[in-house]
Amino acid sequence: MFDYPFKFTPSELMSSSPRTWRYRPRNLDYPDDTFVWNKRPDRAVEQLLMELERFVRCDFTPWAVELSTDRAAEQLKRYGENAWCERLWLDDYRRQRGDGA
């Protein structure tokens, strides 16, 4: 998981607007979003999974589909820390556009 530059937790995205979603460097400090299943009633777990499924389908997936490689690269350049994973992704984006090896 640490080799991908875009790292989100469901709880942070579900509690914010897609207008505020952008690249945030989390190259060494990735937040934990653990849900302790066995300490919740079955109905609460079912409800959370239903909310998560709706969120991914209706909110996150459309946002991710609209995030072009050009926009992703621009965010990495603007907000990034020049971390190794960010450089790898920027290189991949350049190759995908045919801008060099």
C-alpha positions as CSV (number, residue, x, y, z in Angstrom):
1,M,0.0,0.0,0.0
2,F,2.9,2.4,0.5
3,D,3.9,2.3,-3.1
4,Y,0.8,4.2,-4.3
5,P,0.8,8.0,-3.9
6,F,-3.0,8.4,-3.5
7,K,-3.9,7.0,-0.1
8,F,-7.3,7.6,1.3
9,T,-9.3,6.1,4.2
10,P,-13.0,5.5,3.7
11,S,-13.9,7.3,6.9
12,E,-12.1,10.5,5.9
13,L,-13.6,10.5,2.4
14,M,-17.1,9.6,3.6
15,S,-17.0,12.6,6.0
16,S,-15.9,15.1,3.4
17,S,-17.0,16.5,0.0
18,P,-15.5,15.2,-3.3
19,R,-14.7,18.9,-4.0
20,T,-12.1,18.7,-1.2
21,W,-10.5,15.4,-2.4
22,R,-7.0,15.8,-3.7
23,Y,-3.6,14.3,-3.3
24,R,-2.1,14.5,0.2
25,P,1.3,13.1,0.7
26,R,1.3,10.2,3.1
27,N,4.5,8.5,2.3
28,L,5.6,7.6,5.8
29,D,2.5,8.3,7.9
30,Y,-0.4,6.4,6.6
31,P,-3.5,6.6,8.8
32,D,-5.2,3.5,10.1
33,D,-8.9,3.0,9.4
34,T,-9.5,-0.2,11.3
35,F,-13.1,-1.3,12.0
36,V,-13.4,-3.9,14.7
37,W,-16.0,-6.1,13.3
38,N,-16.4,-8.6,16.2
39,K,-17.3,-5.8,18.7
40,R,-20.3,-4.6,16.7
41,P,-23.8,-6.0,16.4
42,D,-24.4,-7.7,13.1
43,R,-26.9,-5.0,12.0
44,A,-24.3,-2.3,12.6
45,V,-21.7,-4.1,10.5
46,E,-24.3,-4.7,7.8
47,Q,-25.3,-1.0,7.8
48,L,-21.7,0.1,7.6
49,L,-21.0,-2.2,4.7
50,M,-24.1,-1.0,2.8
51,E,-23.0,2.6,3.4
52,L,-19.5,1.9,2.2
53,E,-20.7,0.1,-0.9
54,R,-23.0,3.0,-1.8
55,F,-20.3,5.5,-1.2
56,V,-17.8,3.7,-3.4
57,R,-20.3,3.2,-6.2
58,C,-22.0,6.6,-6.1
59,D,-19.3,9.0,-4.9
60,F,-15.7,7.6,-5.0
61,T,-15.8,5.7,-8.3
62,P,-17.1,8.7,-10.4
63,W,-14.5,10.9,-8.8
64,A,-11.7,8.5,-9.5
65,V,-12.8,8.0,-13.1
66,E,-12.7,11.7,-13.7
67,L,-9.2,12.0,-12.2
68,S,-7.2,12.0,-15.4
69,T,-3.5,11.1,-15.5
70,D,-2.8,14.8,-16.2
71,R,-4.7,16.0,-13.2
72,A,-3.2,13.3,-11.0
73,A,0.3,14.3,-12.2
74,E,-0.4,18.0,-11.6
75,Q,-1.5,17.2,-8.0
76,L,1.6,15.1,-7.3
77,K,3.8,18.0,-8.5
78,R,1.8,20.6,-6.6
79,Y,1.3,18.9,-3.3
80,G,3.9,16.2,-3.4
81,E,7.1,15.8,-1.4
82,N,9.2,14.3,-4.2
83,A,9.0,10.9,-2.5
84,W,10.2,7.8,-4.4
85,C,6.6,6.6,-5.1
86,E,5.6,10.0,-6.3
87,R,8.5,10.1,-8.7
88,L,7.7,6.6,-10.0
89,W,4.1,7.6,-10.7
90,L,5.1,10.8,-12.4
91,D,7.5,8.8,-14.6
92,D,4.7,6.4,-15.4
93,Y,2.4,9.2,-16.3
94,R,5.0,10.8,-18.6
95,R,5.5,7.4,-20.3
96,Q,1.8,6.9,-20.7
97,R,1.6,10.3,-22.5
98,G,4.7,9.5,-24.6
99,D,6.8,12.3,-23.0
100,G,9.9,10.2,-22.4
101,A,11.2,7.1,-20.6
